[in-house]
Amino acid sequence: MQVRFSRIVFRWLILGMWAAASLLWAQDKWTPDVQMTTKSVGSVRVSPDGKWVVYTVTEAVMTDDKSEYLTHIWMASSDGKETFQFTFGDKSARNPRWSPDGRWIAFTSSRSGKNNLYRIRAFGGEAEPLTDVKTGVSDFKWSPDGRSIAFVMMDPPTEAEEKRKKAKDDARVLDEDLKMNHLWLVTLEKDSTGKYPVRQITRGDFSVGGRFAGGFDWSPDGKEIVFAHTPTSKVNDWPKADISVVKVETGEIRPLVQSEASESMPVYSPDGKWIAYLASDIPPRWAFAATVHIIPAQGGEPRALAPTYDMRPFILGWAANGKKIYVSETYHTITRILELPINGKPYRTWDDGNWVIGSVNLNRSGTYLGFTLENTSTPPEAYVSRVKRFKPIKISAANQALTHLDVPRTELIQWTSEDDFTIEGLLTYPRNYQPGKRYPLLLIVHGGPAGVFRQTFIGNRYIYPVASFAEEGYFVLRCNIRGSSGYGKDFRYANFRDWGGKDYLDLMNGVDAVIERGLADPEKLGVMGWSYGGYMTSTIITKTDRFRAASVGAGVTNLVSFNGTADIPDFLPDYFGAEFWDDLEVYLKHSAIYNIKGVKTPTLIQHGEKDARVPLEQGLQLYNALKKQGVPVKMVIYPRTPHGPREPKLLKDVMIRNLEWFNKWIKEEDAEASSSND
């Protein structure tokens, strides 16, 4: 990876970019193909002195022999006046981080086949590999003196394990000999062999990081690292997360926080005297609620800070003066940045406007924030702001080629639930909407169930292509029903033991609200959703025939078999208050598969072949039950795919099939009926 290229290569690059942009500009409407050209922006990090910013841009690469996402690092001045691509090549460079002195940038790349650490001089030169690992580097952080980097890596296979695998004698016993994630250290001074020494810091029967349990941080003096850990590397163990501290030199570990809560995201104060962290409710619930705590770095009694609105804060870091902590959090359909005073007083909200803020990072000196901004009509770009006065400055133009396209309008609407909750939804209008005319309406249900629809750009690469639906003449309604994040703990917990109950009514009331406004045609409705959204869609078609077509993506259709095959076996017992053998009735009542008799709605089913979260058998059960009853049904299985499409061509296929499915059963059916009437 070179920072500077010859004039010939540079000219070739510019011509290639011009050709690609010309093709895009030739498109005058939203389609799945166009939405696949939207680029993701992330990892926005400001240098310690606040003068420069690095960020990543990710684009889809789809050729005859490739279907992958390519990520590269860009650099910009913090005033936005200078921007240029920093890394190049056909292998991605991700997660850039400045060295403490601002002279180096470390990043990860799988150029060698595994995800390894690299570093490059901040203003020119060749990237050099720092590690050569067998499993892959995940998170990493520079030491305060810049002489080493700590990183997280899963235990590599032993020689005996590699031999058994090669000999095809590698049977394994479930839940035995699990591989753990541990902290490692690479010293940035070569040894006598010309390599950078790498050694393991933590050892033992625990795993560093994980879902809701991530995070580690260096002490300001560089002598210790605080880290969150779980009993195993299995995602199901996040409620058991604790926090410990390890001495970097000796590997000696001392517990810091051990309680019945799940503790995560530890961060040292600038003076090293305190550690902030997240502590969940007791007991931890999968809907998740947490508050920020602080504890003396040498141990002692933790102290809770003021709760945030949604009780789902993400710790960004300490203020430079050590008197407050910055966090980000979803609020309804936007994102807010909050200041939490360590004296326990209530939080203060920054004036963020109606934007979705992402990839927020506080620089090492605590003076600047790097982040992305987007809204329903504006694609994501990188921004920076001083901490003292929040005033975003745009520094990227990754999605400039999309600006010629008109973006269909999206508005925030509200309605009242059966039990007086205020429910919000994002309603996207058909692109060429004509007042007084009714249009088909597509309902999308989010995952989770503690997910949330925010005011993100509707032209993003997404399973359900909202902009393309609007281009085809549909209204699109995305509802934040009970169980969603962003509306407070009580709202998020309001669907316990009641999936497919009042949350279903929230959805139907939202559809009725759009119909009552004279916008949607009640005879032309469609519904879709992925994961929990797939669960709700499969449940909806057992409760009503009002939808002409449905699309179920990776949906939970049988709560009993899901509980015995998914990688999160504690998930449903938490939401439903019992194992299925203790309360079988509640599992049967809330499973689509046990209420499937008589369903008539034409249904598209999409599922990943390698889905461990919602195993493939869930989709197969629904497919066979519908097929046996003569219901029009199509099931598409995506190879190599876990709980969501990871490859561009497969994501594009998901998008196109959804568009075609609803056009077939809503638009083409109308055309056929009109033709027969003539």
C-alpha positions in Angstrom: 0.0 0.0 0.0 1.5 3.2 -1.1 0.4 6.7 -0.3 1.9 8.4 -3.3 1.3 7.1 -6.8 2.9 7.9 -10.1 1.1 10.4 -12.4 0.2 7.5 -14.8 -1.4 5.5 -12.0 -3.1 8.5 -10.6 -4.5 9.5 -14.0 -5.8 5.9 -14.5 -7.5 6.1 -11.1 -9.2 9.4 -11.9 -10.4 8.1 -15.3 -11.8 5.0 -13.6 -13.6 7.0 -11.0 -14.9 9.4 -13.7 -16.2 6.4 -15.7 -18.0 4.9 -12.7 -19.5 8.3 -11.8 -20.7 8.8 -15.4 -22.5 5.5 -15.3 -24.2 6.4 -12.0 -25.1 9.9 -13.2 -26.7 8.3 -16.2 -29.2 6.7 -13.9 -32.2 9.0 -13.2 -34.1 6.9 -10.7 -33.6 4.7 -7.6 -33.1 1.0 -8.2 -31.3 -1.7 -6.2 -28.3 -1.3 -8.6 -28.1 2.4 -7.7 -28.6 1.7 -4.0 -25.7 -0.7 -4.1 -23.4 2.2 -5.2 -24.0 4.1 -1.9 -20.8 4.0 0.1 -20.5 3.5 3.8 -18.4 5.9 5.9 -16.9 5.0 9.3 -14.0 5.0 11.8 -13.8 8.8 11.8 -10.9 9.6 14.1 -9.2 13.0 14.7 -5.5 13.3 15.3 -4.3 14.1 18.8 -3.5 17.7 17.8 -6.9 18.1 16.0 -5.4 19.1 12.6 -6.1 15.9 10.6 -8.8 13.2 10.3 -8.8 9.7 9.1 -11.9 7.8 8.1 -12.9 4.8 6.0 -15.0 4.5 2.9 -16.5 1.1 1.9 -17.9 0.3 -1.5 -19.4 -2.8 -3.1 -17.2 -4.6 -5.7 -19.1 -6.8 -8.0 -17.3 -8.2 -11.1 -17.4 -11.5 -12.9 -15.2 -13.1 -10.3 -15.7 -10.9 -7.2 -18.4 -10.1 -4.8 -17.0 -8.3 -1.8 -16.8 -5.0 0.0 -13.6 -2.9 -0.3 -12.7 -0.5 2.5 -9.9 2.1 2.3 -8.7 4.8 4.5 -9.0 8.5 3.6 -7.4 11.5 5.2 -8.7 15.1 5.5 -7.7 18.3 7.2 -10.1 19.1 10.1 -11.3 22.3 8.4 -12.5 20.2 5.4 -10.3 22.0 2.9 -8.1 19.0 1.9 -9.3 15.4 1.4 -7.5 12.5 -0.2 -7.4 8.8 -0.4 -4.7 7.4 1.9 -4.6 3.6 1.2 -5.0 1.8 -2.1 -5.1 -1.8 -3.4 -7.5 -4.7 -3.8 -7.4 -5.6 -0.1 -9.2 -3.6 2.5 -7.7 -1.4 5.2 -9.9 -0.9 8.2 -10.2 0.7 11.6 -7.4 3.3 11.4 -6.1 4.7 14.8 -3.6 7.5 15.3 -0.4 6.9 17.4 -0.3 9.1 20.6 2.2 11.4 18.9 0.2 11.6 15.6 3.1 10.3 13.5 1.7 6.9 12.7 -1.6 5.3 11.8 -2.2 1.7 12.7 -5.0 -0.3 10.9 -6.1 -3.8 10.2 -6.1 -5.7 6.9 -6.5 -9.2 5.6 -3.9 -8.8 2.9 -2.0 -11.9 4.2 -5.2 -14.0 4.4 -5.9 -13.3 8.1 -6.8 -10.0 9.7 -3.5 -8.5 10.8 -2.1 -5.2 12.2 -0.3 -2.8 10.0 1.1 0.7 10.5 2.0 3.5 8.1 3.5 6.9 8.5 0.9 9.6 8.8 2.1 11.5 5.7 3.6 9.1 3.3 5.4 5.8 3.0 4.7 2.1 2.7 2.5 0.2 5.2 4.4 -2.5 7.1 2.9 -5.6 8.8 3.2 -5.8 12.6 1.6 -9.2 13.2 1.3 -12.5 11.5 -1.5 -14.3 13.4 -3.4 -17.5 12.7 -6.9 -16.4 13.7 -7.2 -12.7 13.3 -6.9 -9.4 15.1 -10.2 -7.8 16.3 -10.0 -4.7 18.5 -6.6 -2.9 19.2 -5.3 0.2 21.0 -1.9 2.0 21.1 -0.1 2.2 24.4 0.2 5.7 25.8 3.9 5.9 24.9 3.3 4.7 21.4 5.9 1.9 21.7 3.4 -1.0 21.6 -0.1 -2.0 20.6 -2.4 -4.2 22.6 -4.9 -6.3 20.6 -7.6 -8.9 21.0 -7.2 -12.3 19.2 -8.9 -15.6 19.5 -6.8 -18.5 20.7 -4.9 -20.0 17.7 -5.2 -23.8 17.0 -2.6 -26.0 18.6 -0.2 -28.1 16.4 -2.2 -31.2 17.5 -5.4 -29.6 16.4 -4.0 -28.6 13.1 -2.7 -32.2 12.5 -6.1 -33.7 13.4 -7.9 -31.3 11.0 -5.5 -32.1 8.2 -6.0 -35.8 8.8 -9.8 -35.3 9.0 -9.8 -36.7 12.5 -11.2 -33.6 14.1 -14.5 -34.5 15.8 -15.4 -32.1 18.5 -17.5 -32.2 21.7 -20.0 -29.4 22.0 -19.0 -26.8 24.7 -15.6 -28.4 25.4 -12.2 -27.0 24.5 -13.7 -23.6 23.5 -11.4 -21.1 22.0 -11.2 -17.8 24.0 -10.4 -14.3 23.0 -7.4 -12.9 24.9 -5.2 -9.7 25.0 -1.9 -9.8 23.2 0.8 -7.2 22.8 3.1 -6.3 19.8 6.2 -4.3 20.7 7.1 -1.8 18.0 10.9 -2.5 18.1 12.2 -5.4 16.0 14.0 -8.2 17.6 17.2 -10.0 16.3 15.2 -11.8 13.7 13.8 -8.6 12.2 10.3 -9.2 13.5 8.1 -7.3 15.9 7.8 -9.4 19.1 4.3 -10.5 20.0 3.3 -12.0 23.3 0.1 -13.0 25.1 -0.9 -10.8 28.0 -4.0 -12.5 29.5 -4.5 -16.2 30.0 -7.2 -18.3 31.6 -10.7 -19.7 31.3 -12.4 -16.5 30.2 -12.8 -14.5 27.0 -12.1 -10.9 26.5 -14.9 -8.8 25.0 -18.1 -9.9 23.3 -21.6 -8.7 22.7 -22.6 -6.0 25.2 -19.3 -6.9 26.9 -16.6 -5.4 24.8 -14.0 -2.9 25.6 -10.5 -2.5 27.0 -8.4 0.5 27.8 -4.8 1.3 28.8 -4.0 3.1 32.1 -2.5 6.6 31.4 0.9 5.3 32.7 0.8 2.3 30.4 1.4 -0.2 33.2 -2.1 -1.8 33.2 -5.0 -2.6 30.9 -8.6 -2.7 32.1 -10.8 -5.1 30.2 -14.3 -6.7 30.2 -14.6 -10.5 29.9 -17.1 -13.3 29.9 -16.8 -17.0 30.9 -16.6 -18.2 27.3 -16.5 -16.6 23.8 -20.2 -17.6 23.2 -22.5 -14.7 22.6 -25.0 -16.2 25.1 -22.6 -15.5 28.0 -22.8 -11.6 27.8 -24.9 -11.3 30.9 -22.0 -12.8 32.9 -19.5 -10.1 31.9 -17.2 -8.7 34.6 -14.2 -6.3 34.5 -10.6 -7.0 35.5 -7.3 -5.3 35.3 -4.0 -6.9 34.1 -0.5 -5.8 34.6 1.1 -5.5 31.2 4.5 -6.6 32.3 3.7 -9.7 34.3 0.2 -10.7 33.2 -1.0 -10.6 36.8 -4.8 -10.1 36.9 -6.9 -8.6 39.6 -10.7 -8.4 39.6 -12.2 -4.9 39.5 -16.0 -5.3 39.2 -17.8 -8.6 39.8 -21.5 -8.5 40.4 -24.8 -9.9 39.2 -24.9 -7.2 36.6 -23.2 -7.3 33.2 -20.3 -4.9 33.2 -18.6 -3.6 30.0 -16.9 -0.8 28.1 -14.3 0.3 30.8 -12.4 3.6 30.2 -9.7 5.2 32.3 -10.1 8.9 33.4 -7.3 11.2 32.1 -5.5 11.2 35.5 -5.8 7.4 35.8 -7.7 7.6 39.1 -11.1 6.4 38.0 -12.6 3.9 35.5 -16.0 4.5 33.9 -18.0 1.5 32.7 -21.5 0.3 31.8 -23.4 -1.8 34.3 -26.7 -3.5 33.2 -29.8 -3.9 35.3 -29.8 -6.8 37.7 -30.6 -9.3 36.4 -29.3 -8.5 32.9 -32.1 -8.7 30.4 -31.7 -9.2 26.6 -33.7 -6.0 26.0 -30.8 -4.4 27.8 -30.8 -1.4 30.1 -27.6 0.1 31.7 -26.2 3.1 33.5 -22.7 4.5 33.5 -20.8 3.8 36.7 -17.4 5.0 37.9 -15.1 3.2 40.3 -11.6 4.0 41.8 -9.0 2.5 39.5 -7.4 0.6 42.4 -10.8 -0.8 43.4 -13.5 0.3 45.8 -17.2 1.0 45.8 -18.7 1.8 42.3 -20.9 4.8 42.0 -23.8 5.1 39.4 -24.1 8.3 37.4 -27.5 9.8 36.4 -29.5 7.5 34.1 -29.9 8.4 30.4 -33.2 8.7 28.7 -33.1 5.3 26.9 -30.7 3.6 29.4 -28.7 2.3 26.5 -25.7 4.7 26.4 -22.5 4.1 24.5 -19.4 5.5 26.3 -17.3 7.8 24.1 -14.8 8.9 26.7 -13.9 11.3 29.5 -13.8 15.1 29.2 -10.2 16.4 29.3 -10.8 17.9 32.7 -12.1 14.5 34.1 -15.3 16.1 35.4 -17.8 14.5 32.9 -18.2 11.6 30.5 -19.4 11.8 27.0 -21.9 9.2 25.7 -24.1 8.7 22.6 -27.5 7.3 22.6 -30.5 6.8 20.3 -33.4 9.1 21.1 -36.6 8.2 19.2 -35.5 8.3 15.5 -32.2 10.3 15.9 -29.0 10.1 17.9 -27.9 12.4 20.7 -24.6 13.1 22.4 -24.8 13.6 26.2 -22.6 14.9 28.9 -22.8 13.0 32.2 -21.3 14.8 35.2 -19.4 12.5 37.5 -21.0 14.2 40.5 -24.2 12.4 39.6 -26.2 15.5 38.3 -28.5 14.9 35.3 -27.1 14.7 31.9 -26.9 17.6 29.4 -27.9 17.0 25.8 -25.9 18.6 22.9 -28.0 20.2 20.2 -27.5 17.6 17.5 -30.4 18.5 15.3 -32.5 15.9 13.4 -29.6 13.7 12.3 -28.4 10.2 12.9 -24.8 10.4 14.3 -22.6 7.3 13.8 -19.1 6.1 14.3 -18.5 8.7 17.0 -14.9 8.9 18.3 -13.3 11.2 20.8 -9.7 12.0 20.0 -6.8 11.3 22.5 -6.6 14.9 23.7 -10.4 15.1 24.3 -10.6 18.2 22.1 -12.3 16.9 19.0 -15.0 14.4 17.9 -15.1 12.5 14.6 -18.4 11.1 13.4 -20.7 10.5 10.5 -24.0 12.3 9.9 -26.9 11.3 7.7 -30.7 11.7 7.5 -33.4 10.3 5.3 -32.5 12.5 2.3 -28.8 12.9 2.9 -26.3 10.1 2.5 -23.7 9.5 5.2 -20.5 11.5 5.3 -17.7 12.2 7.7 -17.7 15.2 10.0 -15.6 16.7 12.8 -16.4 19.1 15.6 -14.6 20.7 18.5 -15.8 19.4 21.8 -16.2 22.8 23.4 -18.7 23.9 20.8 -20.6 21.3 18.8 -20.5 22.6 15.2 -20.1 19.8 12.6 -17.7 20.4 9.7 -18.1 18.1 6.7 -14.8 16.6 5.6 -15.8 13.9 3.1 -17.7 13.6 -0.2 -17.9 9.9 -0.6 -21.5 9.9 -1.9 -21.2 13.0 -4.1 -22.3 11.0 -7.2 -25.7 10.5 -5.6 -26.6 14.1 -5.2 -28.3 14.5 -8.6 -31.0 12.0 -7.7 -34.2 13.3 -6.1 -34.7 11.5 -2.8 -38.4 10.6 -2.0 -39.7 12.5 1.1 -39.9 10.8 4.5 -41.9 12.2 7.4 -42.2 11.2 11.0 -45.8 10.3 12.0 -47.4 9.3 15.3 -50.4 7.3 16.4 -51.8 6.1 19.7 -51.7 2.4 20.8 -54.5 0.4 22.4 -53.1 1.2 25.8 -52.1 4.9 25.1 -48.5 4.5 24.1 -47.4 7.0 21.5 -46.0 5.0 18.6 -43.8 6.6 15.9 -43.1 5.6 12.4 -41.2 6.8 9.4 -43.4 7.2 6.3 -41.7 7.5 3.0 -43.8 8.9 0.1 -43.8 7.6 -3.5 -41.3 9.7 -5.5 -43.9 11.3 -7.7 -46.6 11.5 -5.1 -49.8 13.3 -6.2 -52.1 14.6 -3.4 -55.5 13.0 -3.3 -54.4 9.8 -4.9 -54.1 6.5 -2.9 -51.0 4.4 -3.3 -49.9 0.8 -2.3 -48.4 0.6 1.1 -45.5 -1.6 2.2 -45.0 -2.2 6.0 -41.4 -3.0 7.2 -40.8 -4.4 10.7 -37.3 -4.0 12.2 -35.3 -6.7 14.0 -34.4 -7.1 17.6 -37.1 -6.8 18.9 -35.1 -4.0 20.5 -34.0 -2.6 17.2 -35.2 0.8 16.0 -35.8 2.6 12.8 -33.8 5.9 12.7 -33.7 8.7 10.2 -30.9 7.1 8.2 -30.5 7.7 4.4 -33.2 5.7 2.5 -30.8 5.1 -0.4 -28.4 3.0 1.7 -27.6 -0.5 0.8 -30.2 -2.4 2.8 -32.2 -5.7 2.6 -35.4 -3.7 2.0 -34.6 -0.9 -0.6 -36.8 1.9 0.7 -35.8 4.4 -2.0 -36.4 1.8 -4.8 -39.8 0.9 -3.3 -40.7 4.6 -3.3 -39.5 5.0 -6.9 -41.9 2.2 -7.9 -44.8 4.1 -6.4 -45.2 2.7 -2.9 -45.6 4.3 0.4 -43.2 2.7 2.9 -44.0 2.6 6.6 -41.4 1.7 9.2 -42.8 1.5 12.7 -41.0 1.7 16.1 -43.5 -0.4 18.0 -43.3 -1.4 21.6 -40.1 -3.3 22.3 -38.0 -0.8 20.2 -35.0 1.1 21.5 -34.9 4.8 21.7 -38.1 5.4 23.7 -37.1 4.5 27.2 -36.8 1.3 29.2 -40.5 0.8 30.0 -41.4 1.0 26.3 -38.6 -1.4 25.3 -39.7 -3.9 27.9 -43.5 -3.6 27.1 -43.6 -6.7 24.8 -42.4 -9.3 27.4 -44.4 -12.5 27.0 -46.4 -10.8 24.3 -44.6 -11.1 21.0 -47.2 -10.9 18.2 -49.8 -9.4 20.6 -49.9 -5.7 21.3 -46.9 -5.1 19.1 -49.0 -6.5 16.3 -51.8 -4.1 17.1 -49.2 -1.2 17.1 -48.4 -2.1 13.5 -52.0 -2.5 12.4 -52.9 0.8 14.0 -50.0 2.4 12.1 -51.2 1.0 8.8 -54.8 2.2 9.6 -53.5 5.7 10.4 -51.9 6.0 6.9 -55.1 4.7 5.3 -57.3 7.1 7.3 -55.2 10.0 6.0 -56.3 9.1 2.5 -52.7 8.1 1.5 -52.7 4.3 1.3 -55.0 2.0 -0.6 -56.3 -0.6 1.9 -56.6 -3.2 -0.9 -52.9 -2.9 -1.8 -50.8 -3.7 1.3 -47.6 -5.7 1.7 -45.5 -6.6 4.8 -41.9 -7.7 5.3 -39.2 -8.0 8.0 -35.9 -9.7 8.9 -35.1 -11.6 12.1 -37.7 -10.5 14.7 -39.2 -8.5 11.8 -39.4 -11.9 10.0 -41.0 -13.3 13.1 -43.6 -10.6 13.1 -44.3 -11.0 9.4 -44.8 -14.7 9.8 -47.2 -14.0 12.7 -49.1 -11.3 10.9 -50.1 -13.7 8.0 -51.6 -16.1 10.6 -53.7 -13.3 12.1 -55.0 -11.4 9.0 -55.5 -11.7 5.2 -55.4 -7.9 4.7 -51.9 -8.1 3.1 -51.6 -9.1 -0.5 -48.0 -10.3 -0.1 -45.4 -10.9 2.6 -41.6 -11.4 2.8 -40.1 -13.2 5.7 -36.3 -12.8 6.1 -34.4 -15.1 8.6 -37.6 -15.2 10.6 -38.2 -17.0 13.9 -41.3 -19.1 13.1 -41.2 -21.9 15.8 -40.2 -20.6 19.2 -39.8 -24.2 20.6 -37.3 -25.4 18.0 -35.6 -22.0 17.9 -34.9 -22.2 21.6 -33.1 -25.5 21.1 -31.0 -24.7 18.0 -30.1 -21.0 18.1 -26.7 -19.8 19.5 -28.6 -17.7 22.1 -30.6 -20.3 24.0 -31.3 -17.9 26.9 -32.9 -15.3 24.7 -36.5 -16.5 24.5 -36.7 -17.7 28.1 -35.8 -14.2 29.1 -38.4 -12.6 27.0 -41.1 -15.2 27.8 -40.3 -15.7 31.4 -39.9 -19.5 31.2 -38.3 -22.4 29.3 -40.7 -24.1 26.9 -40.9 -27.2 29.0 -42.2 -25.1 31.9 -44.7 -23.0 29.9 -45.3 -24.7 26.6 -48.6 -22.9 26.0 -47.0 -19.4 25.7 -44.5 -20.8 23.2 -47.2 -22.4 21.0 -49.5 -19.4 21.2 -46.8 -17.0 20.0 -45.3 -19.3 17.2 -46.5 -18.8 13.6 -45.9 -22.5 12.8 -48.5 -23.7 15.3 -51.1 -21.2 14.0 -50.3 -21.6 10.3 -53.5 -23.5 9.2 -55.6 -21.4 6.8 -52.9 -18.9 5.8 -53.5 -17.5 2.3 -50.9 -14.7 1.9 -48.3 -15.3 -0.9 -45.0 -15.3 0.9 -41.3 -14.9 0.0 -38.8 -16.5 2.4 -35.2 -15.6 2.4 -32.6 -17.2 4.7 -28.9 -17.6 5.1 -27.6 -21.2 4.9 -25.0 -20.6 7.7 -27.3 -18.7 10.1 -26.5 -19.6 13.7 -28.7 -16.9 15.2 -31.9 -18.0 13.5 -31.1 -21.4 12.0 -32.2 -22.3 8.5 -34.8 -24.9 9.8 -37.0 -21.9 10.9 -37.4 -20.8 7.3 -37.8 -24.4 6.1 -40.7 -25.1 8.5 -42.6 -22.1 7.2 -41.9 -22.9 3.6 -43.2 -26.5 3.9 -46.2 -25.6 5.9 -47.3 -23.0 3.3 -46.5 -25.2 0.3 -48.5 -28.1 1.7 -51.5 -25.8 2.0 -51.2 -24.6 -1.6 -50.1 -21.1 -0.6 -48.0 -19.3 -3.3 -44.5 -19.4 -1.6 -40.9 -19.1 -2.7 -37.9 -19.8 -0.6 -34.4 -18.5 -1.4 -31.4 -19.9 0.5 -28.2 -17.8 0.5 -25.0 -19.8 0.7 -22.2 -18.8 3.1 -24.6 -16.3 4.7 -25.0 -16.0 8.4 -27.8 -13.9 10.0 -27.7 -11.3 7.2 -26.1 -11.1 3.7 -22.4 -10.3 3.8 -21.7 -10.4 0.1 -22.8 -7.6 -2.3 -24.2 -9.8 -5.0 -26.3 -11.7 -2.5 -27.5 -8.5 -0.9 -28.5 -7.2 -4.3 -30.3 -10.4 -4.9 -32.3 -10.0 -1.7 -33.2 -6.5 -2.6 -34.3 -7.3 -6.2 -36.3 -10.3 -5.1 -38.2 -8.3 -2.6 -39.0 -5.6 -5.1 -40.1 -8.1 -7.7 -42.2 -10.1 -5.2 -44.3 -7.1 -4.2 -44.6 -5.8 -7.7 -45.8 -9.3 -8.8 -48.5 -9.6 -6.1 -49.6 -6.0 -5.8 -48.9 -4.3 -9.2 -49.1 -7.2 -11.7 -52.1 -8.7 -10.0 -53.9 -5.4 -10.5 -52.9 -5.2 -14.1 -54.2 -8.7 -14.7 -57.5 -8.0 -13.0 -57.9 -4.8 -15.0 -57.2 -6.7 -18.2 -59.7 -9.4 -17.5 -62.4 -6.8 -16.6 -61.8 -5.1 -20.0 
